[in-house]
Amino acid sequence: MRTGGHPKPGRSETPRGHVVVTAGPTREYLDPVRFLSNESSGRMGFAIAAAAREAGYRVTLIAGPVHLETPAGVERIDVVSALEMLEALEGAFEDATALFMAAAVADLRPAQRLAGKWKFKEQGAGEVVLELVTNPDLLATVAEAKGKRRVIAFALETEDGRRRALEKLRRKNADWIVLNDPRALNAERSSVLILGSEGEELRIEDRSKAEIAVSLVALIEEQDG
Ligand code: CTP
């Protein structure tokens, strides 16, 4: 879906912009061996990073803990927690031209991280309470003053997806939101509904994540020429 007529720059030429991609889950440790996390595989974000590089962008990929190979020519920053991802994101976003926020950021983290293993059995039988605090919304934090930078959010909803995705698009000041089918988790193929801040709508059915990634990068390429 590349717009025709524009030769893409080779790797030695000036890149057409700086694309930042976040991918994978974050891990929120409560002690040295236990953490809260989620099912994200990171595949969609890695596919977007590869497609953006292929389209001639400089790419920074900020990845949570995943077992995936770094796409050729992509600069990768590995992070573990949401707070670490925020720090890396704030740095990379400064001279970015676009952000694809595909990471599944954990919304909650343990109120404290213990230096040694949590010996809750020694505290007596019965109910065990783990105190949690909320993580910041990374996307909303950086997108608040995004200026000309294009921001693409992702959402996964089990019901009332369209309305909820549109609400997130506005709340997080994104230009586009990609609504994933819940069946996409850990799957090779996926279907997505892409909603734009100006009412645009694009549905992609049953495609590989690599194919979907090319269509997502095309959203910014159309404006970058
Ligand atoms: N996101 C983020 N920081 C968070 C949570 C989410 O930047 N703490 C980003 C995700 O990377 C994604 C988008 O926000 O691009 C939507 O994520 P989602 O988890 O669906 O949004 P929430 O606001 O956490 O909504 P929900 O209440 O449904 O969990």
Residues whose N, C-alpha, C, O or C-beta is under 5 A from the ligand:
A	BS01	CTP	M101 A102 A103 A104 V105 A106 D107 N135 P136 D137 L138 L139 A140 A153 F154 A155 L156
